[in-house]
Amino acid sequence: MSTNNTTTPKKQPLWHNFVAGGIAGVSEILVMYPLDVVKTRAQLHVGQGGSMFSALIHMIKHDGFKMYRGIVPPILVEAPKRAIKFASNQFYTEQILKYAGNAKPTQTQAIASGVLAGITEAFIVVPFELVKIRLQAKENAGKYKNTMDCVLKIAKQDGLNGFFKGLESTLWRHLFWNGAYFGLIHTIKAQMPTPKSQSQTTFNNFVAGALAGTLGTVLNTPADVVKSRIQNQAEGPRKYNWCLPSIYTVFKEEGFSALYKGFLPKVLRLGPGGGILLVVNDYVMKFLAKNNY
C-alpha cells in the first residue's frame, strides 16, 4: 500500500519518497517564490500595508531579479525539506497502521501522521528559514552581501543557537500545515470522480493538494506571522519570543487581522503550491516505480 497520499498502487521504498518529495519541493519554490517574498515583507510590517498586487508590482519594478534574494536557503533546504515531509509521513503512517492493525489510515490517523511529519520537518528547516527571513526583510537591504555573509554574521552575533531562533513557532507552523495537508488529501480525493486517465489523475491530485494546502494555510498563518517576527529580531531587547504569547501580543496591539498579514500571497502560494507538490510527487513516484528503480 502507498502511504504517501499519491495514486501509486503499491508500496515503494522510502528513498522514492525522498527523491520525489525533493523534486516536487524545488519545482514548487521556483514557481512560487516571489509570492513568498511579498508574504514575508507583509508579515514583518507593523501597521497597515498596501495590497498584495501593488507590493508584487512594486517589487518586480524596483527589485527586478533581486526579488529572488534569499532563494538560496530555501532551494538548498527544499529538496531535503519536502523529501522529509513525504518520506516521514509515509514512515509515521506505516507505524500507526502497524500499531492500530488496520489496512488504511482513518482521518484521525492521517492527521496524526501529518502532524508528526510536520514536527520532523520543522527541525530541519528552521536554520534555513531564519536566513531566508533576514535576507527577505526590506530593512535588512544592504546589511548582508549575500547568503554566506548573512550566515557568518548570524553565527558571529548569536552563535550556533542563533540559527534555531523561532524553532518553537516553526514547530507550530509545520504541524498545523502538514496535519491539514496530509490529513485531508485522501479524503478529498475519495469524494472526487475516479480518474480514468492520467490527465484526470493529475487534475484530482492538483485539486486535492490545493484544497488541503489552503486549509493548512488558514490554520498555520498566525504561527507563521510571529515566526517571521521572532526570526527577524537581531539585536537588543526582543519583543517576540514564544509562539502563543507572541500571537497574543500581535492580536492585542494590532488586532485579529494582523495575525493574517501576508495571507493572500501565502495562500496563493501554498494553495496551488500544495497542488504542485502532490502532482510532481505523484509523477516522480510513478516514474520510479515504472522504471523499477
N, C-alpha and C positions, 0 to 999 in steps of 0.2 A: 504493500500500500504506500502511496506517496503521501507524505505528511507535510509537504511544503506549499500546500494550497494551490497547486497547479493541476492541470489535467493529465499529467504524466501517469500512465496506467499502472506502473509497477514501481516498487521501491527501488531507489537508486542510491549509490554510495554517497556518504556525507560530503565528499570532496566535490561532487557535482553541484551541490548547493553552494559551496564556496565560490566555484567558478561562475556559475550562473548569476548568483547574487552580486558578485563583484562587477561583472559586465553590465548588469542591469543598473547598478548604482552609478557607475561612471556615465552611462548613457543619460540617466535622469539629470545628473548635476550639470552636464554640458548643455543640455537644452534649457534648464530652468534656473540657472544660477543668477541672472540679472534680477529676477524677482526676489531671490534670497537676499540680495544686497539691499533692495528697497525695503524689504521686511525688517531687516536688522536696523537700518537707519531710522525707520519709523518707531521701533521699539525703544531706541535709545533717546529719542526726542521727548523732552518733558514739556507738556503743553500741547496746544492744538497744532496739527501739521496739515500740509496740503493733501490733495488726493493722490492715490497711488499712481494714476496715469500721469499727472503733472510731475511727480517725482521721478518716474521712469523716463519721461521725455527729457526732463532737465538733466538726468544722469547721462543719458545717451548723448545729448547735445554737448555737455560740458566735460564729461569724463571720457567719452569715446571708448576705446578699448580698455582704458584704465578702470572701467566699471567691473572688470574681471579681477581687480585687486582682491587678494585673499582667496583666490580659487585654488592655489597650490595646496594648502592644507586639506580642503575638502576632497580634492582629486586624490591626494595621497592616502586619505583615510577612507574614501568612498568604496573602493574595492573591498578592503577588509571589513569595513563597517556593514555594508549590505550583505557581504558573504556571511558574516557572523549573524546578521539578522535572520536570513533564511535558514542557514545551517543550524543555528541554535534553536530556532523554532521547531525544526524537524526533530532535533535531539530531544527537546523537552516534551514534544508531543508523543514521541515514542516511549519515553519514560513514564509519562502519565498514563498512556494506554496500557502499558505493561503492568503498572500498579493497579489500575482500575479493572483491567480484564476485558474491556470492550474493544471492538474492532475499529470503530470510527469515533473521532472526538465529538463530545457533546459541545453545545455552545459554551458552557462554563469552562470545560477543559480547553477549548480553543483559545478562549480569552486568557486563561491561566498560562498556557504555553507562550502566548504572545507577550504577556507581562514579563515573564522570566527572560524571554529573548531580549526585550527592551532593556531590562536591567543589565544583562550581559553586555549588550551593545554600548550602553552609556559609559561603562568603564573604559572602553576602547576609544570612544570618540571625543571625550571631554578635552584633552590637551589640544587637539586639532581645532575644536570648536572655539576655544579660547583665543588661539592665534588668529583664526578667521575673523572673530568679532573685533579684535583690536585693529586688524587691517581694514575692515569694512567701515568702521566708525569715522564719520566726517571730521570730527575734532582731532583725530589722530593723523590726518593727512600731513605728510612731511615728517612725521615723528619716526617712522620706520622706512628704511631704504627699500627693503624687500622682506620676503618671508623669513629668511635666515636671520636678518638683522633684528626682526621682531622677536624671534625665538631667543636669540642671545640676550637681548635686553630684558626680556621677562625672566630668564634664568639668572641674570646678574642681580635684578631687583628683588625677585621673590624666591629664588632657588627652585629646586625640583618641585616642591609642594605647590608653587605658584601655578603650575600647569594644570593642577587639579582643582583650581578655584571654580566653584559652580558645579561640582560633582553631584551634590545632593539635588539641586534643581534640575540637572541634566537627567538624573535617575527618574524624577517625576515626569519630565517631558517625554522620555522614551517609553516608560511603562504605560502611560496613557495612550500614546500613539500606537505602539505595537499591539497592545491589548485590543484596541478597537480594530486595527487593521487586520490582524490575523484572526481575531475573534469573529469578524463579520464576513470575510471573503467567501468562505464556503457556504454560508447561509444565503448570501445574496445570489451566488451562482446557482444555488439549488432552486431559487424562485424564478430563474430565467429559463427560456426555452432551451431544450437540449440541442447543442450545436451539431450541425450536420456537415460542416465544412471547416477548414482551417480559418477562414475569414470570420466565421461566426464564433469560433473559439476565441480568436483574438479580440473580437468585439466584446464578448462576455467577460473576458479577463480584464479588458480596459475599464469597462463599466463597473465591475465588482471592485477592482483596485481603486478606482477614482472615488467611488462612494465610501468605501471603507477608509481611504486616506482622508477624505473630507471630514468624516465623523471624528477620526483621530485628531485632526487639526483643531476642531471645535473644542475637544476635551483638553488638549495639551497647550493651547496658546498662552493662558496665564502663566504657566510654569516657564514657557519659552521667553516671555517678556522679561520676567525677573532674572532668568538665567543670563540673558544678554546684558542686563544692567550689572549683575554681580560680576560677570567676567570682564566687563569694560572698566571696572574700577581699578586704577593702577596705583595711586599714591594717596597718602593722607587717610583721614577717618573714612570708614566705609559705611555707607548708608544701608546697603543691601547685603545681607549675609546668608540667611536661610530662606528656603523657598516660601513656605507658608506665611511667616512673618512679613516677608517682602511683598507678597501678594496683598496682604492686609494694608501695608504702608502705601502701595500704589493705589489701592482702592480708596483709602481714606483721604489721600492728598489729591488724587486726580480723577476719582470716580470710576465706576464699573467699566466704562468704555475704554479706559486706559489699559485694562487688562487684555484688551483685544487689539492693541495697536499693532499695525502691520498684518492684521488678519487677512485682508483681501489679497495682498501679494503672496502671503503664506499659503492660503487655501488654494489660490490659483496655481501655486507651485506643487503643493503636496497632494491636492486632489488629482489633477491629471498626472502628477509625478508618481502617485501611487499606482495609477493605471499603467504608466510606462514601466515601472518596476515589475509589475506582475506579467505584462506582455513579454518583455525582454527575458525575464527569468524563465518563463514557461517555454519560450522559443529555444533558449540555450539548453535547458534541461532536456527537451525533446531531441535536439541536435546531438547531445552527448549520448543519449540512450540509443538513438538510431544508428550512430556510428560505433557503438559498442566500446566506448572509451571507459 
